[in-house]
């Protein structure tokens, strides 16, 4: 179960648009910074396949300028 945190930088004037777009994605939790044009993004997916699909969704967001991973780990699933 991959869990990752990112700093998301919107294009100029697109912060609110990016917050709304990220909030609509089930695997994302987004927190806007109070004093900067910056978002904190936490993602959690159930599989590598779901992680790849999420990556494609994030790359398609026109309001997203830069996405920098801060931390990521994978919790092994017990059978």
PDB file as gemmi writes it, atoms N, CA and C in Angstrom:
CRYST1    1.000    1.000    1.000  90.00  90.00  90.00 P 1                      
ATOM      1  N   UNK A   1       0.849  -1.171   0.000  1.00  0.00           N  
ATOM      2  CA  UNK A   1       0.000   0.000   0.000  1.00  0.00           C  
ATOM      3  C   UNK A   1       0.902   1.245   0.000  1.00  0.00           C  
ATOM      4  N   UNK A   2       1.251   1.785  -1.176  1.00  0.00           N  
ATOM      5  CA  UNK A   2       2.106   2.967  -1.239  1.00  0.00           C  
ATOM      6  C   UNK A   2       1.424   4.221  -0.676  1.00  0.00           C  
ATOM      7  N   UNK A   3       2.139   4.900   0.217  1.00  0.00           N  
ATOM      8  CA  UNK A   3       1.709   6.190   0.751  1.00  0.00           C  
ATOM      9  C   UNK A   3       2.832   7.169   0.446  1.00  0.00           C  
ATOM     10  N   UNK A   4       2.484   8.288  -0.179  1.00  0.00           N  
ATOM     11  CA  UNK A   4       3.501   9.259  -0.577  1.00  0.00           C  
ATOM     12  C   UNK A   4       3.036  10.663  -0.224  1.00  0.00           C  
ATOM     13  N   UNK A   5       4.003  11.527   0.058  1.00  0.00           N  
ATOM     14  CA  UNK A   5       3.687  12.938   0.292  1.00  0.00           C  
ATOM     15  C   UNK A   5       4.481  13.787  -0.701  1.00  0.00           C  
ATOM     16  N   UNK A   6       3.842  14.844  -1.143  1.00  0.00           N  
ATOM     17  CA  UNK A   6       4.418  15.712  -2.176  1.00  0.00           C  
ATOM     18  C   UNK A   6       4.213  17.181  -1.804  1.00  0.00           C  
ATOM     19  N   UNK A   7       5.029  18.032  -2.380  1.00  0.00           N  
ATOM     20  CA  UNK A   7       4.760  19.460  -2.453  1.00  0.00           C  
ATOM     21  C   UNK A   7       4.293  19.715  -3.871  1.00  0.00           C  
ATOM     22  N   UNK A   8       3.110  20.274  -4.000  1.00  0.00           N  
ATOM     23  CA  UNK A   8       2.525  20.541  -5.318  1.00  0.00           C  
ATOM     24  C   UNK A   8       2.544  22.050  -5.570  1.00  0.00           C  
ATOM     25  N   UNK A   9       3.162  22.431  -6.657  1.00  0.00           N  
ATOM     26  CA  UNK A   9       3.260  23.837  -7.036  1.00  0.00           C  
ATOM     27  C   UNK A   9       2.300  24.097  -8.199  1.00  0.00           C  
ATOM     28  N   UNK A  10       1.310  24.978  -8.019  1.00  0.00           N  
ATOM     29  CA  UNK A  10       0.390  25.286  -9.109  1.00  0.00           C  
ATOM     30  C   UNK A  10       0.989  26.323 -10.060  1.00  0.00           C  
ATOM     31  N   UNK A  11       0.448  26.388 -11.247  1.00  0.00           N  
ATOM     32  CA  UNK A  11       0.776  27.493 -12.144  1.00  0.00           C  
ATOM     33  C   UNK A  11       0.239  28.775 -11.520  1.00  0.00           C  
ATOM     34  N   UNK A  12       0.815  29.917 -11.899  1.00  0.00           N  
ATOM     35  CA  UNK A  12       0.391  31.208 -11.343  1.00  0.00           C  
ATOM     36  C   UNK A  12      -1.115  31.406 -11.463  1.00  0.00           C  
ATOM     37  N   UNK A  13      -1.744  31.723 -10.338  1.00  0.00           N  
ATOM     38  CA  UNK A  13      -3.180  31.999 -10.315  1.00  0.00           C  
ATOM     39  C   UNK A  13      -4.052  30.756 -10.375  1.00  0.00           C  
ATOM     40  N   UNK A  14      -3.476  29.575 -10.284  1.00  0.00           N  
ATOM     41  CA  UNK A  14      -4.239  28.332 -10.438  1.00  0.00           C  
ATOM     42  C   UNK A  14      -4.319  27.507  -9.143  1.00  0.00           C  
ATOM     43  N   UNK A  15      -3.963  28.090  -7.997  1.00  0.00           N  
ATOM     44  CA  UNK A  15      -3.948  27.344  -6.739  1.00  0.00           C  
ATOM     45  C   UNK A  15      -5.316  26.756  -6.409  1.00  0.00           C  
ATOM     46  N   UNK A  16      -6.367  27.567  -6.451  1.00  0.00           N  
ATOM     47  CA  UNK A  16      -7.708  27.069  -6.121  1.00  0.00           C  
ATOM     48  C   UNK A  16      -8.170  25.993  -7.100  1.00  0.00           C  
ATOM     49  N   UNK A  17      -7.870  26.181  -8.367  1.00  0.00           N  
ATOM     50  CA  UNK A  17      -8.219  25.179  -9.383  1.00  0.00           C  
ATOM     51  C   UNK A  17      -7.519  23.850  -9.096  1.00  0.00           C  
ATOM     52  N   UNK A  18      -6.249  23.924  -8.702  1.00  0.00           N  
ATOM     53  CA  UNK A  18      -5.498  22.708  -8.397  1.00  0.00           C  
ATOM     54  C   UNK A  18      -6.036  22.033  -7.136  1.00  0.00           C  
ATOM     55  N   UNK A  19      -6.374  22.809  -6.113  1.00  0.00           N  
ATOM     56  CA  UNK A  19      -6.967  22.244  -4.892  1.00  0.00           C  
ATOM     57  C   UNK A  19      -8.232  21.471  -5.237  1.00  0.00           C  
ATOM     58  N   UNK A  20      -9.086  22.068  -6.049  1.00  0.00           N  
ATOM     59  CA  UNK A  20     -10.346  21.411  -6.424  1.00  0.00           C  
ATOM     60  C   UNK A  20     -10.090  20.139  -7.227  1.00  0.00           C  
ATOM     61  N   UNK A  21      -9.164  20.194  -8.159  1.00  0.00           N  
ATOM     62  CA  UNK A  21      -8.874  19.029  -9.001  1.00  0.00           C  
ATOM     63  C   UNK A  21      -8.312  17.878  -8.168  1.00  0.00           C  
ATOM     64  N   UNK A  22      -7.382  18.178  -7.278  1.00  0.00           N  
ATOM     65  CA  UNK A  22      -6.797  17.138  -6.442  1.00  0.00           C  
ATOM     66  C   UNK A  22      -7.813  16.569  -5.454  1.00  0.00           C  
ATOM     67  N   UNK A  23      -8.679  17.414  -4.953  1.00  0.00           N  
ATOM     68  CA  UNK A  23      -9.702  16.981  -3.983  1.00  0.00           C  
ATOM     69  C   UNK A  23     -10.696  16.004  -4.599  1.00  0.00           C  
ATOM     70  N   UNK A  24     -10.865  16.051  -5.903  1.00  0.00           N  
ATOM     71  CA  UNK A  24     -11.794  15.140  -6.585  1.00  0.00           C  
ATOM     72  C   UNK A  24     -11.214  13.747  -6.800  1.00  0.00           C  
ATOM     73  N   UNK A  25      -9.931  13.578  -6.583  1.00  0.00           N  
ATOM     74  CA  UNK A  25      -9.285  12.269  -6.770  1.00  0.00           C  
ATOM     75  C   UNK A  25      -9.333  11.518  -5.449  1.00  0.00           C  
ATOM     76  N   UNK A  26      -9.948  10.337  -5.438  1.00  0.00           N  
ATOM     77  CA  UNK A  26     -10.163   9.571  -4.211  1.00  0.00           C  
ATOM     78  C   UNK A  26      -8.890   9.279  -3.427  1.00  0.00           C  
ATOM     79  N   UNK A  27      -7.800   9.011  -4.086  1.00  0.00           N  
ATOM     80  CA  UNK A  27      -6.571   8.608  -3.406  1.00  0.00           C  
ATOM     81  C   UNK A  27      -5.753   9.792  -2.875  1.00  0.00           C  
ATOM     82  N   UNK A  28      -6.292  11.007  -3.002  1.00  0.00           N  
ATOM     83  CA  UNK A  28      -5.543  12.206  -2.626  1.00  0.00           C  
ATOM     84  C   UNK A  28      -6.173  12.944  -1.459  1.00  0.00           C  
ATOM     85  N   UNK A  29      -5.296  13.456  -0.604  1.00  0.00           N  
ATOM     86  CA  UNK A  29      -5.699  14.401   0.430  1.00  0.00           C  
ATOM     87  C   UNK A  29      -4.809  15.618   0.240  1.00  0.00           C  
ATOM     88  N   UNK A  30      -5.426  16.790   0.139  1.00  0.00           N  
ATOM     89  CA  UNK A  30      -4.665  18.000  -0.170  1.00  0.00           C  
ATOM     90  C   UNK A  30      -4.873  19.039   0.927  1.00  0.00           C  
ATOM     91  N   UNK A  31      -3.768  19.726   1.270  1.00  0.00           N  
ATOM     92  CA  UNK A  31      -3.794  20.785   2.278  1.00  0.00           C  
ATOM     93  C   UNK A  31      -3.072  22.003   1.717  1.00  0.00           C  
ATOM     94  N   UNK A  32      -3.786  23.109   1.498  1.00  0.00           N  
ATOM     95  CA  UNK A  32      -3.120  24.306   0.983  1.00  0.00           C  
ATOM     96  C   UNK A  32      -2.299  24.993   2.081  1.00  0.00           C  
ATOM     97  N   UNK A  33      -1.144  25.509   1.718  1.00  0.00           N  
ATOM     98  CA  UNK A  33      -0.351  26.314   2.640  1.00  0.00           C  
ATOM     99  C   UNK A  33      -1.058  27.649   2.850  1.00  0.00           C  
ATOM    100  N   UNK A  34      -0.959  28.182   4.042  1.00  0.00           N  
ATOM    101  CA  UNK A  34      -1.623  29.451   4.367  1.00  0.00           C  
ATOM    102  C   UNK A  34      -0.914  30.649   3.740  1.00  0.00           C  
ATOM    103  N   UNK A  35       0.412  30.604   3.680  1.00  0.00           N  
ATOM    104  CA  UNK A  35       1.159  31.801   3.296  1.00  0.00           C  
ATOM    105  C   UNK A  35       1.924  31.685   1.979  1.00  0.00           C  
ATOM    106  N   UNK A  36       1.780  30.585   1.278  1.00  0.00           N  
ATOM    107  CA  UNK A  36       2.512  30.388   0.025  1.00  0.00           C  
ATOM    108  C   UNK A  36       1.590  29.786  -1.024  1.00  0.00           C  
ATOM    109  N   UNK A  37       1.984  29.915  -2.271  1.00  0.00           N  
ATOM    110  CA  UNK A  37       1.260  29.293  -3.373  1.00  0.00           C  
ATOM    111  C   UNK A  37       1.761  27.858  -3.507  1.00  0.00           C  
ATOM    112  N   UNK A  38       1.416  27.040  -2.526  1.00  0.00           N  
ATOM    113  CA  UNK A  38       1.949  25.700  -2.410  1.00  0.00           C  
ATOM    114  C   UNK A  38       0.899  24.798  -1.772  1.00  0.00           C  
ATOM    115  N   UNK A  39       0.879  23.545  -2.175  1.00  0.00           N  
ATOM    116  CA  UNK A  39      -0.052  22.572  -1.599  1.00  0.00           C  
ATOM    117  C   UNK A  39       0.743  21.383  -1.076  1.00  0.00           C  
ATOM    118  N   UNK A  40       0.253  20.798  -0.009  1.00  0.00           N  
ATOM    119  CA  UNK A  40       0.792  19.542   0.499  1.00  0.00           C  
ATOM    120  C   UNK A  40      -0.163  18.463   0.043  1.00  0.00           C  
ATOM    121  N   UNK A  41       0.349  17.449  -0.613  1.00  0.00           N  
ATOM    122  CA  UNK A  41      -0.471  16.380  -1.168  1.00  0.00           C  
ATOM    123  C   UNK A  41      -0.028  15.049  -0.576  1.00  0.00           C  
ATOM    124  N   UNK A  42      -0.986  14.300  -0.040  1.00  0.00           N  
ATOM    125  CA  UNK A  42      -0.750  12.950   0.469  1.00  0.00           C  
ATOM    126  C   UNK A  42      -1.550  12.002  -0.409  1.00  0.00           C  
ATOM    127  N   UNK A  43      -0.895  10.952  -0.896  1.00  0.00           N  
ATOM    128  CA  UNK A  43      -1.601   9.963  -1.711  1.00  0.00           C  
ATOM    129  C   UNK A  43      -1.470   8.588  -1.061  1.00  0.00           C  
ATOM    130  N   UNK A  44      -2.501   7.786  -1.246  1.00  0.00           N  
ATOM    131  CA  UNK A  44      -2.491   6.406  -0.751  1.00  0.00           C  
ATOM    132  C   UNK A  44      -3.195   5.532  -1.776  1.00  0.00           C  
ATOM    133  N   UNK A  45      -2.502   4.520  -2.225  1.00  0.00           N  
ATOM    134  CA  UNK A  45      -3.070   3.605  -3.215  1.00  0.00           C  
ATOM    135  C   UNK A  45      -2.975   2.172  -2.704  1.00  0.00           C  
ATOM    136  N   UNK A  46      -3.761   1.296  -3.294  1.00  0.00           N  
ATOM    137  CA  UNK A  46      -3.838  -0.097  -2.853  1.00  0.00           C  
ATOM    138  C   UNK A  46      -2.876  -1.027  -3.591  1.00  0.00           C  
ATOM    139  N   UNK A  47      -2.386  -0.599  -4.747  1.00  0.00           N  
ATOM    140  CA  UNK A  47      -1.534  -1.474  -5.547  1.00  0.00           C  
ATOM    141  C   UNK A  47      -0.643  -0.631  -6.455  1.00  0.00           C  
ATOM    142  N   UNK A  48       0.326  -1.286  -7.048  1.00  0.00           N  
ATOM    143  CA  UNK A  48       1.195  -0.592  -8.010  1.00  0.00           C  
ATOM    144  C   UNK A  48       0.418  -0.149  -9.235  1.00  0.00           C  
ATOM    145  N   UNK A  49      -0.562  -0.940  -9.643  1.00  0.00           N  
ATOM    146  CA  UNK A  49      -1.393  -0.577 -10.794  1.00  0.00           C  
ATOM    147  C   UNK A  49      -2.181   0.691 -10.490  1.00  0.00           C  
ATOM    148  N   UNK A  50      -2.783   0.747  -9.303  1.00  0.00           N  
ATOM    149  CA  UNK A  50      -3.530   1.943  -8.897  1.00  0.00           C  
ATOM    150  C   UNK A  50      -2.604   3.146  -8.786  1.00  0.00           C  
ATOM    151  N   UNK A  51      -1.378   2.929  -8.343  1.00  0.00           N  
ATOM    152  CA  UNK A  51      -0.385   4.000  -8.243  1.00  0.00           C  
ATOM    153  C   UNK A  51      -0.055   4.561  -9.633  1.00  0.00           C  
ATOM    154  N   UNK A  52       0.078   3.696 -10.631  1.00  0.00           N  
ATOM    155  CA  UNK A  52       0.354   4.140 -11.994  1.00  0.00           C  
ATOM    156  C   UNK A  52      -0.811   4.947 -12.573  1.00  0.00           C  
ATOM    157  N   UNK A  53      -2.024   4.514 -12.297  1.00  0.00           N  
ATOM    158  CA  UNK A  53      -3.209   5.241 -12.767  1.00  0.00           C  
ATOM    159  C   UNK A  53      -3.263   6.614 -12.120  1.00  0.00           C  
ATOM    160  N   UNK A  54      -2.975   6.678 -10.820  1.00  0.00           N  
ATOM    161  CA  UNK A  54      -2.963   7.958 -10.115  1.00  0.00           C  
ATOM    162  C   UNK A  54      -1.901   8.880 -10.705  1.00  0.00           C  
ATOM    163  N   UNK A  55      -0.733   8.344 -10.986  1.00  0.00           N  
ATOM    164  CA  UNK A  55       0.350   9.134 -11.581  1.00  0.00           C  
ATOM    165  C   UNK A  55      -0.097   9.760 -12.901  1.00  0.00           C  
ATOM    166  N   UNK A  56      -0.794   8.999 -13.727  1.00  0.00           N  
ATOM    167  CA  UNK A  56      -1.299   9.524 -14.999  1.00  0.00           C  
ATOM    168  C   UNK A  56      -2.316  10.640 -14.774  1.00  0.00           C  
ATOM    169  N   UNK A  57      -3.190  10.477 -13.776  1.00  0.00           N  
ATOM    170  CA  UNK A  57      -4.178  11.521 -13.460  1.00  0.00           C  
ATOM    171  C   UNK A  57      -3.485  12.806 -13.026  1.00  0.00           C  
ATOM    172  N   UNK A  58      -2.464  12.685 -12.171  1.00  0.00           N  
ATOM    173  CA  UNK A  58      -1.751  13.858 -11.690  1.00  0.00           C  
ATOM    174  C   UNK A  58      -1.015  14.563 -12.825  1.00  0.00           C  
ATOM    175  N   UNK A  59      -0.392  13.799 -13.697  1.00  0.00           N  
ATOM    176  CA  UNK A  59       0.337  14.384 -14.827  1.00  0.00           C  
ATOM    177  C   UNK A  59      -0.579  15.103 -15.805  1.00  0.00           C  
ATOM    178  N   UNK A  60      -1.866  14.754 -15.821  1.00  0.00           N  
ATOM    179  CA  UNK A  60      -2.816  15.365 -16.749  1.00  0.00           C  
ATOM    180  C   UNK A  60      -3.393  16.684 -16.234  1.00  0.00           C  
ATOM    181  N   UNK A  61      -3.132  17.039 -14.975  1.00  0.00           N  
ATOM    182  CA  UNK A  61      -3.697  18.273 -14.416  1.00  0.00           C  
ATOM    183  C   UNK A  61      -2.992  19.497 -14.988  1.00  0.00           C  
ATOM    184  N   UNK A  62      -3.736  20.314 -15.704  1.00  0.00           N  
ATOM    185  CA  UNK A  62      -3.155  21.493 -16.354  1.00  0.00           C  
ATOM    186  C   UNK A  62      -2.762  22.580 -15.359  1.00  0.00           C  
ATOM    187  N   UNK A  63      -3.371  22.599 -14.172  1.00  0.00           N  
ATOM    188  CA  UNK A  63      -3.063  23.615 -13.173  1.00  0.00           C  
ATOM    189  C   UNK A  63      -1.818  23.261 -12.353  1.00  0.00           C  
ATOM    190  N   UNK A  64      -1.288  22.052 -12.509  1.00  0.00           N  
ATOM    191  CA  UNK A  64      -0.109  21.600 -11.766  1.00  0.00           C  
ATOM    192  C   UNK A  64       1.162  21.954 -12.531  1.00  0.00           C  
ATOM    193  N   UNK A  65       2.015  22.743 -11.890  1.00  0.00           N  
ATOM    194  CA  UNK A  65       3.287  23.144 -12.507  1.00  0.00           C  
ATOM    195  C   UNK A  65       4.397  22.154 -12.156  1.00  0.00           C  
ATOM    196  N   UNK A  66       4.481  21.761 -10.869  1.00  0.00           N  
ATOM    197  CA  UNK A  66       5.562  20.906 -10.403  1.00  0.00           C  
ATOM    198  C   UNK A  66       5.075  20.073  -9.227  1.00  0.00           C  
ATOM    199  N   UNK A  67       5.462  18.818  -9.210  1.00  0.00           N  
ATOM    200  CA  UNK A  67       5.126  17.919  -8.110  1.00  0.00           C  
ATOM    201  C   UNK A  67       6.428  17.318  -7.602  1.00  0.00           C  
ATOM    202  N   UNK A  68       6.787  17.621  -6.347  1.00  0.00           N  
ATOM    203  CA  UNK A  68       8.033  17.139  -5.767  1.00  0.00           C  
ATOM    204  C   UNK A  68       7.728  16.183  -4.624  1.00  0.00           C  
ATOM    205  N   UNK A  69       8.185  14.925  -4.759  1.00  0.00           N  
ATOM    206  CA  UNK A  69       7.944  13.957  -3.696  1.00  0.00           C  
ATOM    207  C   UNK A  69       8.832  14.285  -2.496  1.00  0.00           C  
ATOM    208  N   UNK A  70       8.221  14.267  -1.316  1.00  0.00           N  
ATOM    209  CA  UNK A  70       8.933  14.530  -0.078  1.00  0.00           C  
ATOM    210  C   UNK A  70       9.248  13.210   0.614  1.00  0.00           C  
ATOM    211  N   UNK A  71       8.293  12.291   0.592  1.00  0.00           N  
ATOM    212  CA  UNK A  71       8.481  11.020   1.284  1.00  0.00           C  
ATOM    213  C   UNK A  71       7.580   9.971   0.630  1.00  0.00           C  
ATOM    214  N   UNK A  72       8.026   8.732   0.671  1.00  0.00           N  
ATOM    215  CA  UNK A  72       7.196   7.662   0.151  1.00  0.00           C  
ATOM    216  C   UNK A  72       7.602   6.347   0.782  1.00  0.00           C  
ATOM    217  N   UNK A  73       6.615   5.528   1.086  1.00  0.00           N  
ATOM    218  CA  UNK A  73       6.902   4.201   1.594  1.00  0.00           C  
ATOM    219  C   UNK A  73       5.785   3.263   1.200  1.00  0.00           C  
ATOM    220  N   UNK A  74       6.096   1.982   1.260  1.00  0.00           N  
ATOM    221  CA  UNK A  74       5.150   0.951   0.858  1.00  0.00           C  
ATOM    222  C   UNK A  74       4.952   0.004   2.032  1.00  0.00           C  
ATOM    223  N   UNK A  75       3.724  -0.079   2.535  1.00  0.00           N  
ATOM    224  CA  UNK A  75       3.399  -0.978   3.627  1.00  0.00           C  
ATOM    225  C   UNK A  75       3.101  -2.352   3.051  1.00  0.00           C  
ATOM    226  N   UNK A  76       3.878  -3.372   3.423  1.00  0.00           N  
ATOM    227  CA  UNK A  76       3.595  -4.702   2.883  1.00  0.00           C  
ATOM    228  C   UNK A  76       2.235  -5.217   3.357  1.00  0.00           C  
ATOM    229  N   UNK A  77       1.532  -5.867   2.446  1.00  0.00           N  
ATOM    230  CA  UNK A  77       0.224  -6.428   2.780  1.00  0.00           C  
ATOM    231  C   UNK A  77       0.403  -7.832   3.307  1.00  0.00           C  
ATOM    232  N   UNK A  78      -0.323  -8.165   4.364  1.00  0.00           N  
ATOM    233  CA  UNK A  78      -0.267  -9.511   4.926  1.00  0.00           C  
ATOM    234  C   UNK A  78      -1.265 -10.386   4.212  1.00  0.00           C  
ATOM    235  N   UNK A  79      -0.883 -11.610   3.924  1.00  0.00           N  
ATOM    236  CA  UNK A  79      -1.777 -12.551   3.235  1.00  0.00           C  
ATOM    237  C   UNK A  79      -2.501 -13.404   4.217  1.00  0.00           C  
TER     238      UNK A  79                                                      
END                                                                             
